[in-house]
């Protein structure tokens, strides 16, 4: 998704994460106007990139923006 990551989804050593803004699952759910469970489903299905800290997930803001950008489609 444009991030400097390997195929495993890990950021290579030496990469800077200082500019990355992380959101909680609740913040992503509020932003997308869906339930927290829907966000968890997206994360577990691999459709939304996330980082796990203990039992919690944090989602890079850029991943939310990329997901929403890719989710738009034209009708008619």
C-alpha positions as CSV (number, residue, x, y, z in Angstrom):
1,X,0.0,0.0,0.0
2,X,2.8,2.3,-0.7
3,X,4.5,1.8,2.7
4,X,8.1,0.6,2.8
5,X,7.2,-2.9,4.0
6,X,8.3,-6.3,3.0
7,X,5.9,-9.0,1.8
8,X,5.4,-10.1,5.4
9,X,4.0,-6.7,6.2
10,X,6.9,-5.9,8.5
11,X,8.7,-2.6,8.3
12,X,12.4,-3.1,7.5
13,X,15.0,-2.2,10.2
14,X,16.2,1.4,9.8
15,X,12.8,2.7,8.6
16,X,11.4,5.7,10.4
17,X,7.9,5.4,11.9
18,X,8.1,8.8,13.5
19,X,5.6,10.3,11.0
20,X,3.1,7.5,11.3
21,X,-0.2,8.2,13.1
22,X,-1.8,5.2,14.6
23,X,-5.5,4.9,15.4
24,X,-7.3,2.6,17.8
25,X,-10.0,0.2,16.5
26,X,-12.7,2.5,18.2
27,X,-11.3,5.5,16.3
28,X,-11.3,3.7,13.0
29,X,-14.8,2.5,13.6
30,X,-16.0,6.0,14.4
31,X,-14.2,7.4,11.3
32,X,-15.8,4.8,9.0
33,X,-19.1,4.8,10.9
34,X,-19.1,1.1,11.4
35,X,-19.0,-1.1,14.5
36,X,-15.7,-2.1,16.1
37,X,-16.4,-5.7,15.2
38,X,-16.5,-4.7,11.5
39,X,-13.0,-3.2,11.9
40,X,-11.8,-6.3,13.6
41,X,-13.2,-8.4,10.8
42,X,-11.3,-6.3,8.2
43,X,-8.1,-6.6,10.2
44,X,-8.4,-10.4,10.6
45,X,-9.3,-10.9,7.0
46,X,-6.1,-9.0,6.0
47,X,-8.1,-6.2,4.3
48,X,-7.0,-3.5,6.7
49,X,-3.4,-3.3,7.8
50,X,-2.8,-3.2,11.6
51,X,-0.1,-3.6,14.2
52,X,-0.7,-5.7,17.2
53,X,0.4,-4.4,20.7
54,X,-0.3,-7.1,23.2
55,X,-4.0,-7.8,22.9
56,X,-4.8,-4.5,21.1
57,X,-4.5,-3.4,17.5
58,X,-3.4,-0.1,16.1
59,X,-4.2,0.9,12.6
60,X,-1.9,3.3,10.6
61,X,-4.0,6.3,9.4
62,X,-2.5,5.8,5.9
63,X,-4.0,2.2,5.9
64,X,-7.5,3.5,6.7
65,X,-7.1,6.1,3.9
66,X,-5.9,3.5,1.4
67,X,-8.7,1.1,2.3
68,X,-11.4,3.8,1.9
69,X,-9.9,5.0,-1.4
70,X,-9.9,1.4,-2.8
71,X,-13.5,0.8,-1.4
72,X,-15.0,3.5,-3.7
73,X,-16.7,2.3,-6.9
74,X,-18.7,3.9,-9.6
75,X,-22.4,3.0,-10.2
76,X,-24.5,3.0,-13.2
